[in-house]
């Protein structure tokens, strides 16, 4: 496993509850700053699709029960 060079958003300032991101060996790693031992990994393509879907509103109603026709 590679040593990650973690980055956080400049918008986070000195906040302690941030998401950190790193890239190495074709993998994107994500972690929460208050629990850095838990690391999630994904591919750049999957993360890009997730971000695009989120921005497009496709996850706005995830917690709603399914509609029946």
Residue, then its C-alpha position, 0 to 999 in steps of 0.5 A: x500500500x502506498x503512503x498517501x499525501x492527504x489533502x483537505x479543502x482550503x474551505x475547511x480552514x482549521x475545522x476538525x471534521x473534514x474529508x481528506x483525499x489522496x491519490x496514489x497508484x490509480x486509486x483515490x483514497x478518502x478518509x474522515x479527519x476525526x477517524x483517519x484509520x478508516x480509509x475508503x478507496x475508489x477509482x477516479x472514474x467511480x468518484x467522478x460519476x458519484x460527484x456528477x450524480x450528486x451535483x445532478x440531484x440523483x441522490x436527493x431522494x435516497x431516503x424516500x420510500x420507492x414510489x408505486x405506480 
